[in-house]
Amino acid sequence: QVQLVESGGGLVQPGGSLRLSCAASGFTFSRSAMSWYRQAPGKERELVAVIAHIDSSTYYADSVKGRFTISSDNAKNTVYLQMNSLKPEDTAVYYCQEAGGHWGQGTQVTVSS
């Protein structure tokens, strides 16, 4: 069965960096687009970034463009989200999703001084 396990969240000061990881299994990772979403308290889940393995194309939400980078390692079946210049408004639970719609359990990111 499909499994997605996120890690790498934590508490970071404004301006800091974190790298999230999502380890995937149970499907053909190299053929699946992978996405990162986030959900802040009281808000709807929003799309942050997507990587399409078929052509390595990427998409970013305007709110993170230029600060976040999505990448993947097919040998490790893992997708990453490098987050730089973090802001308090980036505070949320971050989830990865595979193209079939399965979700991971999420990892909390808190940006605060």
One Martini backbone bead per residue (centre of mass of N, CA, C, O) as a GRO file, in nm:
protein
  113
    1GLN     BB    1   0.102   0.033   0.011
    2VAL     BB    2   0.071   0.355   0.050
    3GLN     BB    3   0.356   0.557   0.165
    4LEU     BB    4   0.397   0.860   0.370
    5VAL     BB    5   0.694   1.020   0.521
    6GLU     BB    6   0.742   1.282   0.720
    7SER     BB    7   1.019   1.520   0.773
    8GLY     BB    8   1.192   1.813   0.941
    9GLY     BB    9   1.053   1.955   1.137
   10GLY     BB   10   1.005   2.272   1.334
   11LEU     BB   11   1.185   2.517   1.504
   12VAL     BB   12   1.216   2.856   1.371
   13GLN     BB   13   1.350   3.135   1.279
   14PRO     BB   14   1.337   3.403   1.125
   15GLY     BB   15   1.524   3.332   0.824
   16GLY     BB   16   1.534   3.045   0.821
   17SER     BB   17   1.589   2.682   0.785
   18LEU     BB   18   1.443   2.396   0.607
   19ARG     BB   19   1.417   2.030   0.557
   20LEU     BB   20   1.202   1.835   0.391
   21SER     BB   21   1.072   1.497   0.403
   22CYS     BB   22   0.953   1.226   0.171
   23ALA     BB   23   0.881   0.897   0.214
   24ALA     BB   24   0.827   0.647  -0.035
   25SER     BB   25   0.568   0.388  -0.097
   26GLY     BB   26   0.376   0.166  -0.318
   27PHE     BB   27   0.498   0.309  -0.578
   28THR     BB   28   0.588   0.481  -0.875
   29PHE     BB   29   0.781   0.738  -0.818
   30SER     BB   30   0.915   0.815  -1.108
   31ARG     BB   31   0.593   0.861  -1.222
   32SER     BB   32   0.523   1.070  -0.994
   33ALA     BB   33   0.375   1.322  -0.878
   34MET     BB   34   0.476   1.569  -0.633
   35SER     BB   35   0.352   1.715  -0.322
   36TRP     BB   36   0.314   2.019  -0.137
   37TYR     BB   37   0.150   2.100   0.164
   38ARG     BB   38  -0.050   2.330   0.372
   39GLN     BB   39  -0.170   2.388   0.727
   40ALA     BB   40  -0.319   2.624   0.897
   41PRO     BB   41  -0.474   2.751   1.145
   42GLY     BB   42  -0.800   2.794   1.017
   43LYS     BB   43  -0.711   2.673   0.740
   44GLU     BB   44  -0.663   2.577   0.436
   45ARG     BB   45  -0.535   2.371   0.228
   46GLU     BB   46  -0.222   2.428   0.050
   47LEU     BB   47  -0.038   2.473  -0.222
   48VAL     BB   48   0.320   2.480  -0.275
   49ALA     BB   49   0.442   2.217  -0.441
   50VAL     BB   50   0.569   2.072  -0.757
   51ILE     BB   51   0.672   1.752  -0.905
   52ALA     BB   52   0.759   1.627  -1.230
   53HIS     BB   53   0.917   1.345  -1.335
   54ILE     BB   54   0.877   1.337  -1.648
   55ASP     BB   55   1.021   1.662  -1.664
   56SER     BB   56   1.106   1.824  -1.394
   57SER     BB   57   0.886   1.997  -1.322
   58THR     BB   58   0.772   2.304  -1.159
   59TYR     BB   59   0.578   2.433  -0.873
   60TYR     BB   60   0.474   2.753  -0.723
   61ALA     BB   61   0.375   2.940  -0.495
   62ASP     BB   62   0.389   3.272  -0.456
   63SER     BB   63   0.460   3.266  -0.140
   64VAL     BB   64   0.744   3.075  -0.215
   65LYS     BB   65   0.882   3.206  -0.431
   66GLY     BB   66   1.240   3.195  -0.396
   67ARG     BB   67   1.247   3.003  -0.112
   68PHE     BB   68   1.153   2.737  -0.238
   69THR     BB   69   1.252   2.380  -0.290
   70ILE     BB   70   1.192   2.120  -0.510
   71SER     BB   71   1.282   1.767  -0.475
   72SER     BB   72   1.440   1.454  -0.594
   73ASP     BB   73   1.504   1.092  -0.514
   74ASN     BB   74   1.475   0.801  -0.679
   75ALA     BB   75   1.667   0.612  -0.510
   76LYS     BB   76   1.491   0.705  -0.232
   77ASN     BB   77   1.197   0.788  -0.257
   78THR     BB   78   1.236   1.118  -0.232
   79VAL     BB   79   1.103   1.423  -0.115
   80TYR     BB   80   1.174   1.774  -0.113
   81LEU     BB   81   1.184   2.079   0.110
   82GLN     BB   82   1.334   2.377   0.069
   83MET     BB   83   1.350   2.627   0.334
   84ASN     BB   84   1.378   2.972   0.306
   85SER     BB   85   1.319   3.255   0.454
   86LEU     BB   86   1.144   3.234   0.694
   87LYS     BB   87   0.808   3.282   0.805
   88PRO     BB   88   0.546   3.300   1.014
   89GLU     BB   89   0.341   3.228   0.769
   90ASP     BB   90   0.473   2.926   0.743
   91THR     BB   91   0.308   2.820   0.955
   92ALA     BB   92   0.261   2.460   0.958
   93VAL     BB   93   0.135   2.179   0.817
   94TYR     BB   94   0.318   1.942   0.631
   95TYR     BB   95   0.240   1.783   0.316
   96CYS     BB   96   0.237   1.495   0.127
   97GLN     BB   97   0.167   1.403  -0.225
   98GLU     BB   98   0.034   1.187  -0.447
   99ALA     BB   99  -0.127   1.146  -0.749
  100GLY     BB  100  -0.350   0.947  -0.605
  101GLY     BB  101  -0.406   1.111  -0.305
  102HIS     BB  102  -0.204   1.052  -0.097
  103TRP     BB  103  -0.111   1.092   0.248
  104GLY     BB  104   0.049   1.211   0.493
  105GLN     BB  105   0.086   1.310   0.839
  106GLY     BB  106   0.288   1.523   0.882
  107THR     BB  107   0.472   1.839   0.954
  108GLN     BB  108   0.585   2.066   1.180
  109VAL     BB  109   0.597   2.427   1.128
  110THR     BB  110   0.779   2.679   1.317
  111VAL     BB  111   0.780   3.042   1.306
  112SER     BB  112   0.982   3.181   1.568
  113SER     BB  113   1.115   3.400   1.835
   0.00000   0.00000   0.00000
